[in-house]
């Protein structure tokens, strides 16, 4: 490995026909370049999609009531029912693996009629009754003041948290927001906070900031909802899966509301964790495809090197015969051919990694100068482990490319090699 004469021979052999050597090395360069670029592109897409889940408790499901579709215990086939406050406590006791059980109610004039007034300005907005845990389950930052807290829940305080979409329509630019009052369906509420929603779908757009949040208990009292719960957001602990808990939760709710055990329609649900897992599975498939395609392209380059090395061995048959006649062992001949193949493969591959890394650095500089909100492609990159794997692939590929030519070289008898023209 550290024989200077041996490396001089390798360099002389590779530079004897420079153009042929460059064309041969290009196959390996292109293969490793494509492999790194594909993996980085897959990672960039994954980062972009994942940014859309930032701030969301992905181990979450949503549950709401729907009309029944089967008769049960003397009750009619089609009937309506509602979740109640008692269902929330029952779920917490029955399923200790649930981290948050957040009951929610919603009120809004979806025909566009104004339901919020401030001075002479009016607007139509969606009013949400929520618990404090909501900020841990949704993509929301409190940029001024605070969100609703448990004291608001206990005291049924008439407080409200609004977004920039509401502020732009009901306030002037110079006005302070926190501490002011707005009127919802004729009831005064004090603004205690301002939120900003995040995500890929226009996180800073005012249209995404027009929901209004008030304490859940205040909502029920102010708008005559009694103890009715419109829907729930349920988040499991980190060491539990909401998808695995879901069948038991749905069965429990059907039992509490005297619904047929096989009535799948009666309790509507959306499993966010299951959807997130589908996205994760897609990322795994994309990564596999990147490795598969990149490896095939790299393999084509390796085959090219192997073919060229066979030609080189054929051209150097006379030289090999002389070395064998002078006492060179088969191992020495084999190691010479293998080192030439490995050297060419590693140099070409490392150059491919360097070029791909430089291209990714330029691309990341361009992406960094662009607004990140709404982008589906963020920070394409590969980690050190991928580079290490690529190096192993290069070493293995070099051995593979040189093995057959090396065996061909040592199988030539010295007498036959000396006779070769």
Number of C-alpha atoms within 10 A of each C-alpha: 8 6 7 9 9 16 16 11 13 19 14 12 15 20 13 11 11 12 11 13 17 15 15 23 24 20 24 32 27 21 24 29 24 22 26 26 21 22 23 22 22 24 22 20 20 23 18 21 21 18 21 19 16 15 17 19 20 20 23 26 22 17 21 18 19 17 16 22 18 18 15 14 8 7 13 11 14 12 14 11 14 14 21 15 13 11 19 17 11 13 16 15 11 12 13 11 17 21 17 21 22 20 26 22 20 17 15 18 12 10 7 10 12 16 18 23 19 16 10 6 12 18 16 19 22 15 22 20 22 24 23 18 18 21 18 14 19 17 19 19 16 16 12 15 15 16 26 25 15 13 11 19 19 12 11 18 19 20 21 27 24 25 22 21 19 21 18 12 14 18 15 10 8 6 9 10 20 17 13 12 19 20 15 22 13 11 13 16 18 18 23 21 21 24 24 21 22 24 22 18 14 14 19 17 15 17 13 17 22 24 21 24 26 30 29 26 25 21 25 18 12 15 12 10 14 13 14 18 24 18 20 22 20 25 26 24 14 12 7 14 17 24 16 11 15 18 10 13 17 18 17 17 20 19 12 12 13 14 25 19 15 11 16 17 13 25 18 14 19 14 17 19 19 18 12 16 13 12 15 15 12 13 17 14 13 19 19 14 16 21 17 13 16 21 18 14 20 25 20 15 25 26 18 19 29 24 17 20 25 22 13 17 19 17 13 16 24 20 16 23 22 15 18 21 15 10 9 13 12 18 11 15 17 19 16 18 26 23 19 22 29 21 20 22 30 23 15 24 27 19 19 24 24 15 15 21 18 12 13 20 15 11 15 17 12 10 16 12 8 10 8 16 17 17 19 17 19 21 20 22 22 19 10 9 9 13 14 11 11 20 17 13 19 25 18 14 24 24 22 19 28 29 20 17 25 25 17 15 23 21 10 17 14 20 13 11 21 18 10 14 8
